[in-house]
Amino acid sequence: EDESEEEPKLKYERLSNGVTEILQKDAASCMTVHEKFLALGTHYGKVYLLDVQGNITQKFDVSPVKINQISLDESGEHMGVCSEDGKVQVFGLYSAEEFHETFDCPIKIVAVHPHFVRSHFKQFVTGGKKLLLYERGWMNRWKPSVLHEGEGNIRNVKWRGHLIAWANNMGVKILDMISKQRITNVPRDDISLRPDMYPCSLCWKDNLTLIIGWGNSVKICSVKERHASEMRDLPNRYVEIVFQFDTEFYISGLAPICDHLVILSYVKEISEKTEVECCARPRLDIVQPLPESCEEISSDALTVRGFQENECRDYHLEYSEGESLFYIISPRDVVVAKERDQDDHIDWLLEKKKYEEALMAAEISQKTIKKHKILDIGLAYINHLVEKGEYDLAARKCQKILGKNTELWEFEVYKFKEIGQLKAISPYLPRRDPVLKPLIYEMVLHEFLESDYEGFATLIKEWPGDLYNNTIIVQAVVDHLKKDPQNRTLLRTLAELYTYDQRYGRALEIYLTLRHKDVFQLIHKHNLFSSIRDKIVLLMDFDSEKAVDMLLDNEDKISIDRVVEELENRPELQHVYLHKLFKRDHHKGQRYHEKQISLYAEYDRPNLLPFLRDSTHCPLEKALEICQQRNFVEETVYLLSRMGNSRSALKMIMEELQDVDKAIEFAKEQDDGELWEDLILYSIDKPPFITGLLNNIGTHVDPILLIHRIKEGMEIPNLRDSLVKILQDYNLQILLREGCKKILVADSLSLLKKMHRTQMKGVLVDEENICESCLSPILPSDASKSFSVVVFHCRHMFHRECLPVSNTVSSVQFCNICSAKRRGPGSALLEMKK
């Protein structure tokens, strides 16, 4: 058995049916292949036409001796036959056209023109001791002409287009039928080999490429046009050998396959038993030609009947160009080689147990494969993985291979159950489209419940609840909890099952017992606020921040009063709730502000003072009492100042806190002269306090008042620096005043100029304006009459006669309206007369 992992390129089968019958009594000598049929010649002079399956369709008795060559034109309508007794026949298979000739020597080859069916191409060649060309001329007579002679028997001939290639004992020649000139002579390499025992193989790859195989040498020749400048007396075509290489064995036949070359080789080997050279199985190789060598693509040894008795000349290789079929002919056997298709490729992969690649190949070529089904390959792959113990991979492949086939899914699940691997397939079971029977899912869940609580919990979380009977699974979990009542995994899973079953109350109890993070999500999702009215303390103990946020966001469902009542025995939690409520809205929980004073004092003093400042509903007397009892100085100071007792507050700062900076800051905030006086009196005998006052009092109280009261001889720290600072502050004040004065004067002058410019402008007086005194139009309706109008800078207008007579000596008149409103005097701007 071939252990190589390299896939063969060709597949082989014997040509049977009629061929089997023929070769039981006779031996094959030659064969020609047409795309429609085969023509087989035998050693007993018979020619059989066969279909591609090997069935006999027609039989010709040509000669009593061996048939040497059969030739067909491209149409398959005319055939040429030659035999060992010198007979040559060319006749139509479907017409009465026929040529007979008997020569005095064996005729080894015959070749009809590829287009023999056409009237002007009625030509064929024969080869014995000389190469003859027969052409049909006038009166349908055949005229022979000698193309070549004198170099031994003609061994092979191939006609393609206008070129004829033939081989004799000396080498290979090519004749151009258009110019009737021989364009090349390719001598054979190994002249030691008998040409009759190791004949030359010829094959046209295309109209201009000839492949020559002789002995163990291969040459690939290209026919090219000669440039006009090189013509002279030379043929207009020449041949160039483009590839040349030697093979390991003797060549019996050649054929092209794409850019590669198929070589049929005759092999001899030394017998291990007798140590004598004997015939081995022939080989069919596919090679890639290189300029001076070749690369082997594949190599197959063929087991043909009677290979031990065959010689190199007994094998022939023929091929069908259109279908890439290769026929290996030996006296007792005809083997057909075909290019492997995708079905063959998949067969090989399955044989090598490469199921993954086989499945991929089938998916890619699912439209072209005929022998295999993707599903069958996939099932074989799953079975192979199970046999190897790769259960997880086998289960994962089920998703892709089984698809939506519920019957196959259920079959595979039971198979995995039999081998104890239900856990392996559980993650890949379909959950929708398709859905299997509930029993399948329950069976998997029971398997996990017996051995893996965590895995069971994962499946319950991942699987939709409608896949299985929820009641059955709940009961199974309850039964297990009887054995292990504190198992948190089972409790959590039971809560999830209750949730799916819409028994939210039971689920909530379990979540709260477990202090599970999903409890708040459960309450929100299913609106369970009515169920938590008596469980507020539990929720707060679990996560006070989340619980308070939830309660405050849902005041309409659980009132503030209910929450405070529930937390009555847990004042620390009550404080947390009320504090957050106060932060959200200072007024919502105003009835609890008095209670909050004690709660802040007990549990959260840092927030007591901000609360006292922000609350407008807090009873100050109660707050002062609590703060004095607990000796909260800062809070007491604030409350005293808020209640109007600033002197007591200041006294407390100075006596209790002894903080001059704070006392000064307090006095600044109150801005009360009596407080400053109290502060000075308290500080007059305390040098540190005097220093603080000197540094900060300058902008509020005249420092001279403080300096005069300092006793002579009292040593005051940093007095010089304090006095310097007072002087600097005073100078700064003077500079600021002078700067402000300059800005004020400049601004006043600028505004005065602007007012003057404005008042100097004209004022429009038209029919729409009225006299502010008589309220009649300012301009008379009759323009011919004389009139007199006075317009003030304030834009009020009067008839001259409507203005009151001024009592003052000055002739300056003022607007009565503006003067009455005390908006400042407005002198007359314009007087109009006509």
C-alpha positions in Angstrom: 0.0 0.0 0.0 1.3 3.4 -0.9 2.0 5.3 2.3 2.6 8.6 0.6 0.5 11.5 1.6 0.6 13.0 -1.9 -2.6 12.7 -3.8 -2.4 11.0 -7.3 -3.3 13.2 -10.2 -5.0 10.5 -12.3 -7.4 7.6 -11.7 -7.4 4.4 -13.6 -9.9 1.8 -14.8 -9.8 -1.1 -17.3 -11.6 -0.8 -20.5 -14.0 -3.7 -20.3 -17.2 -5.1 -21.9 -16.3 -5.9 -25.6 -12.6 -5.3 -25.1 -12.5 -8.1 -22.5 -14.0 -10.5 -25.0 -11.6 -9.4 -27.7 -8.4 -9.8 -25.6 -9.4 -13.2 -24.3 -8.9 -14.6 -27.9 -6.7 -12.0 -29.5 -4.0 -9.4 -28.6 -4.1 -5.6 -29.0 -1.5 -4.2 -31.4 -2.6 -0.6 -31.8 -5.4 1.8 -31.1 -6.6 5.3 -32.2 -8.8 7.5 -30.2 -11.5 9.8 -31.5 -13.7 12.0 -29.3 -16.8 9.9 -30.5 -15.3 6.3 -30.5 -12.2 4.1 -30.3 -10.6 2.0 -33.0 -8.7 -1.1 -31.8 -6.3 -3.2 -34.0 -5.3 -6.7 -33.1 -2.6 -9.2 -33.9 -5.1 -11.3 -35.9 -5.7 -8.5 -38.4 -9.0 -7.3 -37.0 -10.1 -3.7 -36.5 -12.9 -3.0 -33.9 -14.8 0.2 -33.5 -15.7 0.6 -29.8 -17.7 3.1 -27.8 -16.0 4.9 -24.8 -17.3 2.1 -22.5 -15.5 -0.6 -24.6 -18.6 -2.0 -26.3 -18.1 -3.2 -29.9 -20.0 -1.2 -32.5 -18.4 -2.5 -35.7 -15.8 -5.0 -36.8 -13.5 -5.1 -39.9 -11.5 -8.2 -41.1 -8.6 -6.4 -42.7 -5.8 -9.0 -42.8 -4.8 -12.3 -41.3 -1.8 -10.8 -39.7 -1.0 -8.0 -37.2 -2.5 -4.5 -37.7 0.4 -2.0 -37.4 -1.4 1.3 -37.5 -4.9 2.9 -37.6 -5.4 6.5 -38.6 -8.6 8.7 -38.4 -9.3 12.1 -39.8 -10.6 14.8 -37.4 -14.3 14.2 -38.5 -14.0 10.5 -37.6 -15.6 9.6 -41.0 -12.5 8.1 -42.7 -10.0 5.5 -41.5 -6.7 4.3 -42.7 -5.3 0.9 -41.8 -2.0 -0.8 -42.5 -0.8 -4.3 -41.6 2.3 -6.5 -41.3 1.6 -8.2 -44.7 1.9 -4.9 -46.6 -1.8 -4.1 -47.0 -3.0 -0.5 -46.8 -6.7 0.4 -46.8 -8.2 3.9 -46.6 -12.0 4.0 -46.6 -15.0 5.9 -45.4 -16.9 4.6 -42.4 -20.1 6.1 -43.7 -19.5 6.1 -47.5 -18.4 3.9 -50.3 -15.1 5.7 -50.8 -12.2 3.2 -50.5 -8.5 2.7 -51.4 -6.7 -0.7 -51.4 -3.0 -1.3 -52.0 -0.7 -4.2 -51.1 3.0 -3.6 -50.9 5.8 -6.0 -51.0 7.1 -5.2 -47.6 5.4 -4.7 -44.2 3.8 -1.2 -43.8 4.4 0.1 -40.4 2.5 3.3 -40.5 -0.4 5.1 -42.2 -1.7 8.6 -41.6 -4.6 10.3 -43.4 -4.9 14.0 -43.8 -6.6 15.6 -40.7 -9.2 17.1 -43.1 -9.5 14.1 -45.3 -13.3 14.6 -45.4 -12.8 17.7 -47.6 -12.4 17.0 -51.4 -9.2 19.0 -51.8 -7.4 17.3 -48.9 -7.7 13.7 -50.1 -4.2 12.8 -49.0 -2.6 10.1 -46.8 1.0 8.8 -46.2 2.3 5.3 -45.7 5.6 4.2 -44.4 7.6 1.0 -44.9 11.0 1.3 -46.4 10.1 4.7 -47.8 7.6 7.4 -46.9 4.9 7.7 -49.7 2.4 10.5 -50.1 -0.8 9.5 -51.9 -3.0 12.3 -53.4 -6.2 11.8 -55.3 -6.1 13.5 -58.6 -8.0 13.5 -62.0 -10.5 10.8 -62.5 -10.3 10.0 -58.8 -7.0 8.3 -59.4 -4.5 8.1 -56.5 -1.0 9.4 -57.3 1.9 8.3 -55.1 5.1 10.4 -54.5 8.1 9.6 -52.5 8.7 12.0 -49.6 11.7 10.3 -48.1 13.7 7.1 -48.3 17.1 5.6 -47.7 17.4 5.8 -43.9 15.7 2.6 -43.0 12.1 1.7 -42.1 9.7 4.4 -41.3 8.7 3.8 -37.6 6.2 6.4 -36.8 4.3 9.4 -38.4 2.0 12.1 -37.0 0.2 14.6 -39.3 -1.0 17.9 -37.8 -2.3 20.8 -39.9 0.2 21.4 -42.7 3.1 19.6 -41.0 4.0 15.9 -41.1 6.5 14.5 -38.6 8.0 11.0 -39.1 10.7 8.9 -37.5 13.1 6.4 -39.2 16.2 4.7 -38.0 18.3 7.9 -38.1 16.0 10.4 -36.4 12.9 12.6 -36.8 12.0 14.8 -39.8 9.3 17.4 -40.3 7.8 18.2 -43.7 6.0 21.4 -44.5 3.2 20.4 -46.9 2.6 23.9 -48.2 6.2 24.4 -49.4 6.8 20.7 -49.8 10.1 21.3 -48.0 11.7 19.3 -45.1 12.4 21.9 -42.4 14.3 19.9 -39.8 16.1 16.7 -38.9 16.4 15.8 -35.2 18.8 12.9 -34.8 18.2 10.2 -32.2 20.5 10.3 -29.2 21.1 6.7 -28.3 21.9 4.8 -31.4 22.7 1.7 -29.5 19.0 0.9 -28.9 17.3 -1.1 -31.6 14.7 1.2 -33.3 12.3 -1.7 -33.7 12.5 -2.7 -30.0 12.5 0.9 -28.6 10.4 2.8 -31.2 10.1 6.6 -31.3 7.0 8.2 -29.8 5.7 11.4 -31.5 3.0 13.7 -30.3 1.8 17.1 -31.5 0.9 19.3 -28.6 -0.5 22.0 -30.9 -0.1 22.9 -34.6 3.5 24.2 -34.0 4.8 22.1 -31.0 6.1 18.5 -31.5 7.1 16.3 -28.6 9.6 13.5 -29.3 10.3 10.6 -27.0 13.0 8.0 -27.9 14.8 5.7 -25.6 15.0 7.7 -22.4 15.3 11.1 -24.1 12.5 13.7 -24.5 12.7 16.7 -26.8 10.0 19.4 -27.2 10.4 21.2 -30.5 8.8 24.4 -31.6 8.2 25.2 -35.3 8.9 28.9 -36.0 8.8 31.3 -39.0 12.2 32.3 -40.4 12.8 36.0 -40.7 12.8 37.3 -44.3 16.4 38.5 -44.0 17.5 34.9 -43.1 15.7 33.1 -46.0 18.3 32.8 -48.8 17.9 29.2 -50.0 16.6 28.0 -46.6 13.0 26.9 -45.8 10.7 29.6 -44.5 10.3 27.7 -41.3 12.7 26.2 -38.8 12.6 24.1 -35.6 13.9 25.1 -32.2 14.3 22.6 -29.4 12.9 24.4 -26.4 13.1 21.6 -23.8 15.3 18.6 -23.6 15.7 16.1 -20.7 16.3 12.4 -20.0 14.0 10.1 -18.1 14.8 7.3 -15.7 13.1 4.6 -17.9 12.5 3.9 -21.6 9.6 5.8 -23.2 6.7 3.9 -24.7 4.3 6.9 -25.2 3.8 10.6 -24.8 0.8 13.0 -24.4 0.3 16.6 -23.3 -1.8 17.6 -20.3 -2.1 21.4 -19.9 1.5 22.6 -19.4 2.7 19.2 -18.2 3.7 16.1 -20.0 2.3 12.5 -19.5 5.0 9.8 -20.1 4.3 6.1 -20.4 7.5 4.3 -19.4 8.8 0.7 -19.8 10.5 -0.4 -16.7 13.0 -3.2 -16.0 14.2 -4.3 -12.6 16.4 -6.9 -10.9 14.4 -9.7 -9.4 15.2 -10.2 -5.7 14.8 -13.9 -6.0 16.7 -14.8 -9.2 18.8 -11.6 -9.4 18.0 -11.5 -13.1 16.7 -8.5 -15.0 12.9 -8.8 -15.7 10.0 -6.6 -16.8 8.3 -4.6 -14.2 5.0 -2.8 -14.1 4.9 0.1 -16.6 4.8 3.6 -15.1 2.7 6.6 -16.0 4.4 9.8 -15.0 3.3 13.5 -15.1 6.2 15.8 -15.4 6.8 19.5 -15.6 9.3 20.1 -18.5 12.3 22.4 -17.7 14.9 23.7 -20.2 17.4 20.9 -19.3 15.5 18.7 -16.9 12.0 18.0 -15.6 10.1 18.0 -12.3 8.1 15.0 -11.4 4.5 15.9 -10.5 3.2 12.3 -10.0 4.2 8.8 -10.8 2.0 5.7 -10.8 2.9 2.0 -11.4 0.3 0.3 -13.5 -0.7 -3.3 -13.0 -1.6 -4.4 -16.6 -2.3 -8.0 -17.5 0.8 -9.8 -18.7 3.3 -7.0 -18.0 6.0 -9.6 -17.2 6.1 -10.7 -20.9 5.8 -7.3 -22.6 8.5 -5.3 -24.3 8.8 -1.5 -24.7 7.3 -1.7 -28.2 4.2 -3.5 -26.9 2.9 -0.4 -25.0 1.2 2.5 -26.6 -0.2 5.7 -25.2 -3.2 7.4 -26.9 -5.2 10.3 -25.6 -8.4 12.2 -26.3 -7.7 16.0 -26.4 -11.1 17.2 -25.4 -11.6 15.1 -22.3 -8.1 14.5 -21.0 -8.5 10.8 -21.3 -5.4 8.7 -21.6 -5.4 5.1 -23.0 -2.6 2.7 -22.1 -2.6 -0.1 -24.6 -0.8 -3.4 -24.0 -1.3 -6.8 -25.8 -3.6 -8.2 -23.1 -5.1 -5.0 -21.5 -6.4 -1.5 -22.2 -6.3 0.9 -19.2 -8.0 4.3 -19.2 -6.4 7.1 -17.1 -8.6 10.1 -16.3 -7.9 13.3 -14.5 -9.3 13.1 -11.0 -12.4 15.1 -10.4 -13.6 16.6 -7.1 -15.4 13.3 -6.2 -12.1 11.5 -6.6 -10.3 14.1 -4.5 -12.9 13.7 -1.7 -12.5 9.9 -1.9 -8.8 10.2 -1.4 -9.2 12.6 1.5 -11.7 10.3 3.2 -9.4 7.4 2.6 -6.6 9.3 4.4 -9.1 10.3 7.1 -8.7 14.0 6.3 -12.4 14.6 7.0 -12.1 18.4 7.6 -10.5 18.9 4.2 -13.0 16.6 2.6 -15.9 18.5 4.1 -14.5 21.8 2.9 -13.9 20.5 -0.6 -17.5 19.2 -0.8 -18.9 22.5 0.3 -16.8 24.4 -2.3 -17.8 22.0 -5.1 -21.3 21.0 -3.9 -22.8 21.9 -7.3 -20.4 19.7 -9.3 -19.9 16.6 -7.1 -22.1 13.7 -8.0 -20.9 10.8 -5.8 -20.8 12.5 -2.4 -23.1 14.3 -0.1 -22.0 17.0 2.4 -24.1 15.5 5.1 -22.7 12.0 4.7 -19.1 13.4 4.9 -20.0 15.5 7.9 -21.5 12.5 9.8 -18.5 10.4 9.0 -16.3 13.3 10.3 -18.3 13.4 13.6 -18.0 9.7 14.0 -14.3 9.8 13.4 -13.8 12.6 16.0 -15.8 10.6 18.5 -13.7 7.5 17.9 -10.6 9.6 18.5 -12.0 10.9 21.7 -12.2 14.5 20.5 -15.7 15.0 21.9 -15.7 18.7 22.2 -14.6 19.2 18.6 -17.1 16.6 17.4 -19.9 18.4 19.3 -18.8 21.8 17.8 -18.9 20.4 14.3 -22.5 19.2 14.9 -23.7 22.8 14.7 -22.4 23.2 11.1 -23.0 19.7 9.9 -26.4 18.9 11.3 -27.9 22.3 10.7 -31.7 22.3 11.2 -32.2 18.5 11.0 -33.9 17.8 14.4 -33.9 14.0 13.9 -30.1 13.9 13.3 -29.6 16.3 16.3 -31.6 14.0 18.6 -29.8 10.9 17.3 -26.4 12.5 18.0 -27.5 13.6 21.5 -28.5 10.1 22.4 -25.2 8.8 20.9 -23.3 11.3 23.1 -25.4 10.1 26.1 -24.4 6.5 25.5 -20.7 7.4 25.7 -21.2 9.6 28.7 -20.4 12.9 26.9 -23.7 14.9 27.2 -21.7 17.7 28.7 -19.6 18.0 25.6 -22.5 18.6 23.3 -24.6 20.8 25.6 -23.0 24.2 24.6 -23.8 23.5 21.0 -27.4 22.3 21.2 -29.8 24.5 19.0 -31.9 26.9 21.0 -34.1 28.2 18.3 -34.7 27.3 14.7 -34.7 24.4 15.2 -35.8 23.5 18.7 -35.5 19.9 19.9 -37.9 18.0 22.1 -38.0 19.3 25.7 -36.9 15.8 26.9 -33.5 16.3 25.2 -32.8 19.5 27.1 -34.1 18.1 30.4 -31.8 15.1 29.9 -28.8 17.4 29.6 -29.8 19.5 32.6 -30.3 16.4 34.8 -26.8 15.3 33.7 -25.3 18.6 34.9 -27.4 18.7 38.1 -26.0 15.3 39.1 -22.4 16.3 38.7 -21.8 20.0 38.0 -23.8 22.7 39.7 -21.9 25.5 38.1 -22.4 24.0 34.6 -26.1 23.6 35.4 -26.4 27.2 36.5 -24.7 28.4 33.3 -27.1 26.4 31.1 -30.1 27.8 33.0 -28.8 31.3 32.4 -28.0 30.8 28.7 -31.0 28.6 27.6 -34.4 30.2 27.0 -36.9 28.8 29.6 -39.3 27.5 27.0 -36.9 24.8 25.9 -37.7 22.5 28.8 -40.5 21.9 31.3 -39.7 24.5 34.0 -41.7 22.7 36.7 -39.8 19.5 36.4 -36.4 21.3 36.6 -37.6 23.4 39.6 -38.6 20.3 41.5 -35.3 18.6 40.7 -33.4 21.6 42.1 -35.6 21.7 45.2 -34.8 18.0 45.8 -31.1 18.7 45.6 -31.4 21.6 48.0 -32.9 19.3 50.6 -29.5 17.6 50.7 -27.5 20.9 50.5 -29.8 23.8 51.6 -27.0 26.4 51.7 -25.6 25.8 48.3 -25.5 29.3 46.8 -25.2 28.1 43.2 -28.4 26.0 43.4 -30.2 28.8 45.3 -29.2 31.4 42.6 -30.3 29.0 39.9 -33.6 28.3 41.6 -34.2 32.1 41.8 -33.7 32.3 38.0 -36.1 29.5 37.4 -38.7 31.2 39.7 -38.2 34.4 37.8 -38.9 32.7 34.4 -41.9 31.1 36.0 -43.1 34.6 37.1 -42.9 33.6 40.8 -41.0 36.9 41.5 -41.7 36.9 45.2 -39.9 33.7 45.8 -37.1 34.7 43.5 -36.7 38.0 45.4 -36.5 36.2 48.8 -33.7 34.0 47.5 -31.8 37.0 45.9 -32.0 39.0 49.2 -30.9 36.0 51.2 -27.9 35.6 48.8 -27.3 39.4 48.7 -27.3 38.9 44.9 -26.4 41.9 42.7 -29.4 41.1 40.4 -31.9 41.9 43.1 -32.3 45.5 42.1 -32.6 44.6 38.4 -35.3 42.1 39.2 -37.3 44.7 41.2 -37.1 47.2 38.4 -37.7 44.8 35.6 -40.8 43.2 37.2 -42.0 46.2 39.2 -41.8 44.4 42.5 -42.0 47.5 44.8 -45.1 46.2 46.5 -43.1 43.1 47.5 -40.2 45.0 49.1 -42.1 47.3 51.5 -41.2 45.1 54.4 -37.7 44.3 53.0 -36.2 47.8 52.9 -33.8 47.1 55.8 -32.5 44.0 53.9 -32.0 46.0 50.8 -30.2 48.7 52.7 -28.0 46.2 54.4 -27.1 44.7 51.1 -26.2 47.9 49.2 -27.4 51.1 50.8 -26.4 53.3 47.9 -28.3 51.4 45.2 -31.2 50.8 47.6 -31.5 54.6 48.4 -31.3 55.5 44.7 -34.0 53.0 43.8 -36.3 54.2 46.7 -35.9 57.9 45.8 -36.5 57.2 42.1 -39.7 55.5 43.0 -41.3 57.7 45.7 -44.6 57.2 44.0 -44.5 53.5 44.7 -42.9 53.6 48.2 -43.4 56.8 50.1 -40.8 58.7 52.1 -42.9 58.2 55.3 -43.0 54.4 54.7 -39.2 54.2 54.2 -38.5 56.3 57.3 -40.9 54.2 59.3 -39.3 51.0 58.1 -35.8 52.3 59.1 -36.9 53.6 62.5 -34.9 50.9 64.3 -31.8 51.5 62.1 -31.0 55.2 62.6 -27.7 54.9 60.7 -29.6 53.7 57.6 -32.3 56.2 58.2 -29.6 58.9 58.1 -28.2 57.6 54.8 -31.7 57.8 53.2 -32.7 61.2 54.6 -29.2 62.7 53.7 -29.6 61.7 50.1 -33.2 62.9 50.0 -32.0 66.3 51.3 -29.3 66.4 48.7 -31.8 65.9 46.0 -34.5 68.3 47.3 -34.1 70.5 50.4 -37.8 70.7 50.9 -39.2 67.2 50.3 -38.3 65.8 53.7 -38.7 69.0 55.7 -40.8 67.3 58.4 -37.7 65.2 59.2 -35.2 68.0 59.4 -35.5 68.2 63.2 -34.7 64.4 63.3 -31.9 64.9 60.9 -30.1 67.3 63.3 -29.6 64.4 65.8 -28.7 61.9 63.0 -26.0 64.2 61.5 -24.6 64.9 65.0 -24.4 61.2 65.7 -23.4 59.7 62.3 -22.1 62.4 60.0 -20.9 65.6 61.8 -18.9 66.9 58.7 -22.2 67.3 56.9 -24.0 68.9 59.9 -22.9 72.5 59.2 -23.7 72.3 55.5 -27.2 70.9 56.4 -27.8 73.8 58.9 -26.8 76.3 56.3 -29.0 74.9 53.5 -32.1 73.9 55.5 -34.8 76.6 55.9 -37.0 74.2 58.0 -34.6 73.3 60.7 -35.7 74.5 64.3 -32.7 76.7 65.4 -33.3 76.4 69.1 -33.4 72.6 68.9 -30.2 72.6 66.8 -28.5 75.0 69.2 -29.4 72.8 72.1 -27.9 69.7 70.5 -24.8 71.5 69.3 -24.1 73.0 72.8 -24.7 69.6 74.4 -22.1 68.0 72.1 -19.8 71.1 72.3 -19.9 71.6 68.5 -18.3 75.0 68.5 -18.4 75.8 64.8 -22.0 74.8 64.5 -22.9 76.7 67.7 -21.2 79.9 66.4 -23.2 79.6 63.1 -26.5 79.1 64.9 -25.9 82.0 67.4 -25.0 84.3 64.5 -28.1 83.1 62.5 -30.3 83.8 65.6 -28.9 87.3 65.8 -26.7 86.8 68.8 -23.5 87.8 67.0 -21.7 89.0 70.2 -22.1 85.7 71.9 -20.9 84.0 68.7 -17.8 86.2 68.5 -17.1 85.6 72.2 -17.3 81.9 71.6 -14.8 82.1 68.7 -12.4 84.1 70.8 -12.7 82.1 74.0 -13.3 78.6 72.7 -11.5 78.6 69.5 -9.0 81.4 70.2 -8.7 81.9 66.5 -8.1 85.6 65.7 -8.3 85.0 62.0 -11.7 83.3 62.3 -12.9 86.1 64.7 -11.8 88.8 62.2 -13.5 86.9 59.3 -16.7 86.6 61.4 -16.6 90.4 62.2 -16.1 91.1 58.5 -19.1 89.0 57.5 -21.4 90.7 60.1 -20.0 94.2 59.3 -21.1 95.5 62.7 -19.1 98.3 64.5 -20.0 97.0 67.9 -18.5 93.6 67.0 -15.3 95.3 66.0 -15.2 97.2 69.3 -15.7 93.9 71.2 -13.0 92.3 69.2 -10.6 95.1 69.9 -11.4 95.2 73.7 -10.9 91.4 73.9 -7.6 91.5 71.9 -6.0 94.6 73.6 -4.1 92.6 76.2 -3.2 89.7 73.9 -0.2 90.6 71.7 -0.9 87.8 69.1 -4.4 89.0 68.6 -3.2 92.6 68.2 -0.9 91.4 65.4 -3.7 89.7 63.7 -5.9 92.8 64.0 -3.2 95.1 62.7 -2.7 92.8 59.6 -6.4 92.6 58.7 -8.3 95.6 60.2 -7.1 98.3 57.9 -10.0 98.2 55.4 -12.8 98.0 57.9 -11.8 100.1 61.0 -9.3 103.0 61.3 -6.1 101.4 62.6 -5.4 104.5 64.7 -8.2 103.6 67.1 -6.5 100.3 67.8 -2.9 101.8 67.9 -4.0 104.4 70.5 -5.3 101.7 72.8 -2.1 99.7 72.9 -0.3 100.1 76.3 3.1 101.5 76.3 5.8 99.0 76.6 3.7 96.1 75.4 5.8 93.8 73.2 3.9 92.9 70.1 5.2 90.3 67.7 6.0 91.6 64.1 4.8 95.0 65.0 7.0 96.7 62.4 5.8 94.5 59.6 2.2 95.1 60.6 2.7 98.9 60.6 4.4 98.7 57.3 1.5 96.7 55.9 -1.0 99.3 57.3 0.9 102.1 55.6 1.1 100.1 52.3 -2.7 99.5 52.5 -3.3 103.2 53.1 -1.1 104.2 50.2 -2.9 101.6 48.0 -6.3 103.1 49.0 -5.1 106.6 48.1 -3.8 105.4 44.8 -7.1 103.7 44.1 -9.1 106.8 44.9 -7.0 109.0 42.7 -7.2 106.5 39.9 -11.0 106.3 40.3 -11.2 110.1 40.3 -9.3 110.4 37.1 -11.5 107.8 35.4 -14.7 109.5 36.7 -13.6 113.0 35.5 -12.6 111.6 32.0 -15.9 109.7 31.7 -17.9 112.8 32.8 -16.2 115.0 30.2 -16.7 112.4 27.5 -20.4 112.1 28.3 -20.8 115.9 28.5 -19.4 116.3 25.0 -21.6 113.5 23.7 -24.7 115.2 25.2 -23.7 118.6 23.7 -23.3 117.0 20.2 -26.6 115.3 20.6 -28.4 118.6 21.6 -26.8 120.5 18.8 -28.5 118.3 16.2 -31.7 119.4 14.5 -35.1 118.1 15.5 -37.7 117.0 13.0 -41.1 118.7 13.4 -44.0 117.5 11.2 -47.7 117.1 11.2 -47.6 114.1 13.6 -46.1 116.1 16.5 -48.5 117.8 19.0 -48.2 120.6 21.5 -47.7 119.1 24.9 -49.9 121.8 26.5 -53.0 122.1 24.2 -52.5 118.6 22.6 -53.3 120.0 19.1 -51.0 119.5 16.1 -47.9 121.5 16.5 -48.1 122.8 12.9 -51.2 124.7 11.7 -53.3 123.1 9.0 -53.1 126.3 7.0 -49.5 126.8 6.1 -50.1 130.4 5.0 -50.8 131.5 8.6 -48.0 132.7 10.8 -47.1 130.5 13.8 -44.4 130.2 16.6 -43.2 126.9 18.0 -40.8 126.2 20.9 -38.9 122.8 21.0 -36.9 121.8 24.1 -33.8 119.6 24.2 -36.0 116.9 25.9 -37.9 116.8 22.6 -41.2 118.2 24.1 -42.8 120.8 21.8 -45.1 123.8 22.6 -46.9 126.6 20.8 -45.3 129.9 21.9 -48.7 131.1 23.2 -49.2 127.9 25.2 -46.1 128.3 27.3 -46.6 130.0 30.7 -45.0 133.4 31.3 -41.7 133.0 33.3 -41.6 134.7 36.7 -37.8 134.8 36.9 -35.6 137.6 35.7 -33.7 135.2 33.5 -35.0 134.8 29.9 -34.2 131.1 29.9 -37.3 128.9 29.5 -37.7 125.4 30.9 -39.9 122.4 29.8 -42.9 122.4 32.1 -43.2 118.6 31.9 -39.6 117.7 32.7 -39.3 120.3 35.4 -42.4 118.9 37.1 -41.0 115.4 37.0 -37.6 116.6 38.4 -35.7 115.1 35.5 -33.5 118.2 35.4 -34.0 121.5 33.5 -34.3 121.5 29.8 -33.6 124.8 28.1 -35.2 125.7 24.9 -33.6 124.1 21.9 -35.3 125.8 19.0 -37.9 128.4 18.3 -39.7 128.3 15.1 -41.6 131.4 13.7 -43.3 132.1 10.6 
